[in-house]
Amino acid sequence: MLFKDVMVQNQVGLHARPATFFIQKANEFKSSIWIEKEERRVNAKSLLGVLSLGIVGGTQIRIIADGADEEDAVAGLTELVDSGFAEECR
């Protein structure tokens, strides 16, 4: 099991569009992946789960992966969050 704490960079957080990008990226990996905010942990491959956390910009989250490609999963998802979901470019 591997995890990394990251700060959500985009101002609106993980609303529907960035959450969809996050889930699509998470589904590229075979590992089980979760997002944790404070004491709540949800499946990172579930749109409803991710949206239920109510993650806004500036929120600290933990990305957790467990499986054969856990290192790649954490690195890829961290990079996506750090990029601000490329929303500033749209």
Buried (B, 14 or more C-beta within 10 A) or exposed (E): EBEBEBEBBBEBBBBEEBBBBBBEBBEEBEBBBBBBBEEEBBBBBBEEBBBEBEBEEEBEBBBBBEBEBBEBBBBBBBEBBEBBBEBEEE
